[in-house]
C-alpha cells in the first residue's frame, strides 16, 4: 500500500500490485479501486490484449468495467454482444462522441486503463436484456452509492 496523502475518500485504497491476486499491473502505475470490485471474471490490459478481448467475449453477454489507472475513475457498462461492444472502444467514430469514458480514453490512452469483465452472463440470447440491465444496475448502484466522483457514467440508470 502507498500513502499519497491525497484527499481520497477513506473507503478507497491504493493498490500497486494487482487488480486480482495473480495478475500484476505494477508496471502501469498505482490505481484506486473500491474493495468490492477486486475479483472480476476476466481482466485485460486493453492495448496488449485487444485480440483476446475480441475472442473471449465473442457472442457473450457481459457486464464490464473500465478502470482509469491514473485517476481511479470507473465506468461500468453492459454488452449484449461483448466483443462488438468492447472493440468499439477503439473505433475513431465512437471515440469522437462527447462522453466522459471516450474523452478519458482519448486523453489518457488505452494504455492507462484496465478492462475487467465483472460478470459473464452466458452466450448472447441466453439471458434477457432486462436481466443484463438488472445486473449492470447492481454495479451502478454500488458505485454511485460508494463515491459519485469516481464514476464516468453519465447516468445512474443502466442502459440509459
C-alpha positions in Angstrom: 0.0 0.0 0.0 1.1 3.5 -0.8 0.1 6.6 1.1 -0.1 9.6 -1.2 -1.6 11.8 1.5 -4.2 12.8 -1.1 -7.7 13.8 -0.3 -9.1 10.4 -1.4 -12.1 9.1 0.4 -11.1 6.7 3.2 -13.3 4.0 1.6 -10.7 3.8 -1.3 -7.4 2.1 -1.1 -4.4 2.3 -3.3 -3.1 -1.0 -4.5 0.0 -1.2 -6.7 0.4 -4.9 -7.1 -2.8 -6.2 -8.8 -6.5 -6.0 -9.5 -6.7 -9.7 -8.9 -4.0 -11.6 -6.9 -2.5 -13.4 -9.9 -2.3 -10.6 -12.4 0.4 -8.0 -11.8 -0.3 -4.4 -13.0 2.6 -2.8 -11.2 4.2 -1.5 -14.4 1.1 0.5 -15.2 1.2 2.6 -12.1 -0.9 3.0 -9.0 -4.6 2.7 -9.2 -7.5 3.1 -7.0 -10.3 0.6 -6.6 -13.3 0.1 -4.3 -12.6 -3.0 -2.2 -15.7 -4.8 -3.5 -14.6 -4.7 -7.2 -11.3 -6.6 -7.0 -12.4 -10.0 -8.2 -13.6 -9.8 -11.8 -14.2 -12.8 -14.1 -11.5 -11.7 -16.6 -9.2 -8.8 -16.7 -7.3 -7.3 -19.6 -4.6 -4.8 -20.4 -6.5 -3.2 -23.3 -3.8 -2.4 -25.9 -1.9 -5.6 -25.3 -5.0 -7.9 -25.1 -7.2 -6.3 -27.8 -7.4 -9.6 -29.9 -8.0 -11.7 -26.8 -10.8 -9.3 -25.8 -12.5 -9.8 -29.1 -12.0 -13.6 -29.0 -13.0 -14.3 -25.4 -16.1 -12.1 -25.4 -17.5 -13.1 -28.8 -21.2 -13.7 -28.6 -21.1 -13.3 -24.8 -23.4 -11.1 -22.8 -21.2 -9.3 -20.3 -21.1 -6.6 -17.6 -17.7 -4.8 -17.9 -15.8 -2.1 -16.2 -13.1 0.3 -17.4 -10.7 1.5 -14.7 -8.5 4.5 -15.3 -5.2 3.6 -13.7 -4.1 7.2 -13.4 -7.1 8.8 -11.5 -9.0 5.7 -10.4 -12.2 6.6 -12.2 -14.6 3.8 -13.2 -17.0 3.2 -16.0 -19.5 0.3 -15.8 -21.4 -1.0 -18.9 -23.1 -4.0 -20.3 -23.0 -5.6 -23.7 -25.4 -7.9 -25.4 -22.6 -8.9 -27.8 -19.4 -8.4 -25.8 -16.7 -8.4 -28.4 -18.6 -5.9 -30.7 -19.2 -3.5 -27.9 -15.7 -3.8 -26.3 -13.9 -3.4 -29.6 -15.9 -0.3 -30.4 -13.8 1.5 -27.8 -11.0 1.6 -30.4 -13.2 2.9 -33.2 -12.5 6.5 -34.1 -16.1 7.4 -34.7 -17.1 6.1 -31.3 -14.3 7.9 -29.5 -15.4 11.2 -31.1 -18.7 11.1 -29.1 -18.7 13.5 -26.2 -19.0 11.2 -23.3 -16.7 11.0 -20.2 -15.5 7.5 -20.9 -14.5 8.3 -24.5 -12.9 11.6 -23.5 -10.9 9.8 -20.9 -9.8 7.1 -23.3 -8.6 9.7 -25.8 -6.9 11.8 -23.1 -5.2 9.1 -21.1 -5.0 6.5 -23.9 -6.0 2.8 -23.6 -2.5 2.1 -22.1 -3.6 3.7 -18.9 -6.8 1.7 -18.4 -7.6 -1.8 -17.3 -10.7 -3.6 -18.6 -12.5 -6.0 -16.3 -15.3 -8.3 -17.1 -17.4 -8.2 -13.9 -19.9 -10.8 -15.0 -20.2 -13.2 -17.9 -23.9 -13.8 -18.2 -23.5 -16.5 -20.9 -24.0 -16.6 -24.6 -25.9 -13.9 -26.4 -29.7 -14.7 -26.2 -29.2 -17.0 -23.1 -30.5 -14.2 -20.9 -32.9 -11.3 -21.5 -31.8 -7.8 -21.9 -33.8 -6.9 -18.9 -31.7 -9.3 -16.8 -28.5 -7.9 -18.3 -29.6 -4.4 -17.4 -30.5 -5.5 -13.9 -27.0 -6.9 -13.3 -25.5 -3.7 -14.7 -27.7 -1.7 -12.4 -26.5 -3.7 -9.4 -22.9 -2.5 -10.0 -24.0 1.0 -10.9 -26.0 1.3 -7.6 -22.9 0.1 -5.6 -20.6 2.6 -7.3 -22.9 5.6 -7.3 -23.6 5.0 -3.6 -19.9 4.5 -3.0 -18.5 7.7 -4.5 -20.1 9.6 -7.3 -16.9 11.5 -8.0 -15.1 8.3 -9.1 -17.5 7.2 -11.8 -17.6 8.2 -15.5 -21.1 7.0 -16.2 -23.3 10.0 -17.0 -26.5 8.4 -15.6 -27.0 6.1 -12.6 -29.6 4.1 -14.7 -28.4 1.0 -16.6 -29.0 1.2 -20.4 -29.6 5.0 -20.4 
